[in-house]
Amino acid sequence: MTVYQRTKRDAKRADRDVRKGQKLYVIREVSRHVAPYEDKHLYDEYTVSHRHPLMPGWMISGSLSVEGLVLRSGPVYTEKPTGLRGVHQPAPQVAGPLPHGYEAPLDEVEIRGLEKQVADGSNPRTRRRFGSWRV
């Protein structure tokens, strides 16, 4: 596995070494405040797609070059990191699965309460005016 660090030297080396169709991987750190049940680190996958028509260099998408990826997001790996989940893969299940045949029937009181909530809250003539809760 080759690792390209976040230096100009490694960025140039990465641009020389990669080929069309090769995948490059970057490890992303996930904020636990925003996503508490998410993994701490995820990997992002990039595919080298073409050469730039005017400047020499491999491109990942329309405006992102391999050099730019290394300098912006380094370190960049040439092999998939083991033990990490990709950003594009589904998150782990946090709650347990529901038992087979589980139904949550609503009784009459709950249905009437929900209908009243919808009727009161959705009519613009009967609901509170915007900002009226302020003192």
Disulfide bonds with the S-S distance in Angstrom:
none
